[in-house]
Amino acid sequence: MAAHEVIHDIHKNKQSGVILKLDYEKAYDRVSWVFLEDMLVSRGFGPTWRRWIITATQGGSICVRINDENSSYFKPGKGLRQGDPLSTLLFNLVADIFTRMLIKAARNNLVSGLMPQVIEGGIVSLQYADDTLLFLEDNIGKANNLKWLLLCYEQMTGMKINYDKSDLLTIGVDEERVNDFAKIFCCKIGEFTLKFLRCAFALHKA
């Protein structure tokens, strides 16, 4: 609903903007344990709690099942256990680090989101589970800054963004500049479907 409102506002006011829908490659499997522990320390979690989390994420062994046969058991070196309710909460904390990076970058005018009248620096990101939507003003220089932040985030967390499966959506941006943005993020150019826009307008009227 929040994404619909942002898109509708930009479209209604005949403004321009860029939306990047990120696709993470095996998001839960790639989270660095070192980064996870450092993040828990920085958030003020006590040693007992951190020990529980480390035991839950790093303890035990796993195997791979192929054609109804299990492989030998082995210990993983990183990642969260998909399907474990705790993993979703931990992943949200990991993703929140990127949100904080973007907020700091926006305050220092390195990136600018959309609808700056709503929040300082504009709305830059929306996060739901492992789905990330990024909003950026029509500015090539700040798009390059955002790409640099994405690379830093990958290096810190162990995450890998699959740019081939990510989507670049634009509103009111010239075709030539759309191609420039696509080259920066190395992703395909997507389109808003009529159904998506109808949904946005309906939500606005409601």
C-alpha positions, 0 to 999 in steps of 0.5 A, spaced: 500 500 500 505 504 501 509 503 494 502 504 491 501 511 494 508 513 492 507 511 485 500 514 485 503 521 488 509 521 483 504 520 477 499 525 479 504 530 480 507 529 473 514 528 477 519 523 475 523 517 479 526 511 479 524 504 482 528 498 483 526 492 485 531 488 488 532 480 487 537 477 492 540 470 490 538 465 496 537 471 501 537 467 507 543 462 505 548 467 504 547 471 511 554 472 514 555 469 521 560 474 523 556 480 520 550 477 524 554 477 531 557 484 530 550 486 528 547 483 534 553 486 539 551 493 535 544 493 537 545 491 544 543 484 545 546 481 551 552 475 551 546 470 553 542 472 548 547 472 542 550 465 545 542 462 544 542 465 537 549 463 535 547 456 537 540 456 533 544 458 527 550 455 527 549 449 531 547 442 528 549 439 521 545 439 514 544 434 508 542 435 501 536 430 499 536 428 492 532 423 488 529 420 495 536 419 498 540 424 503 547 426 502 552 425 508 551 430 513 556 437 513 556 443 517 554 450 513 559 456 514 554 461 513 546 463 512 540 462 516 535 456 516 529 458 511 523 456 514 525 457 522 520 463 524 527 466 528 530 466 521 525 471 518 526 476 525 534 475 524 533 477 516 529 483 518 535 486 522 540 484 517 536 488 512 535 494 517 542 495 516 541 497 509 535 501 511 540 505 516 545 506 511 540 509 506 537 514 511 544 516 513 546 517 505 540 521 504 541 526 510 548 527 507 545 528 500 548 522 497 542 519 495 535 522 494 528 518 495 521 520 492 516 525 496 521 529 500 515 533 503 513 527 507 520 525 510 527 528 510 531 525 504 525 522 501 522 515 501 528 511 499 526 504 501 521 499 503 522 492 506 518 486 507 521 480 509 526 479 503 523 483 498 526 490 497 523 496 493 528 502 492 526 509 490 530 514 487 530 521 484 531 522 477 539 523 478 544 519 475 550 521 480 546 519 486 544 512 482 551 511 482 552 512 489 546 508 491 550 502 486 556 503 491 552 502 497 549 496 494 556 493 493 558 495 500 552 492 503 553 485 499 561 485 502 559 486 509 553 481 509 555 476 505 548 477 501 548 477 493 544 481 489 541 478 483 541 484 478 539 479 472 532 478 476 531 485 479 527 490 475 528 497 474 521 501 473 521 509 472 516 514 472 516 520 467 524 519 465 526 520 458 528 513 455 535 515 454 536 516 461 532 510 463 537 506 459 543 510 463 539 507 469 539 500 467 546 500 465 548 503 472 544 497 476 545 492 470 538 490 470 532 489 466 527 495 464 520 493 467 513 496 466 508 498 470 502 493 468 495 497 468 492 492 473 498 495 478 496 502 476 489 501 477 490 498 484 494 504 486 489 509 484 483 505 487 487 505 494 488 512 493 481 514 492 479 509 498 
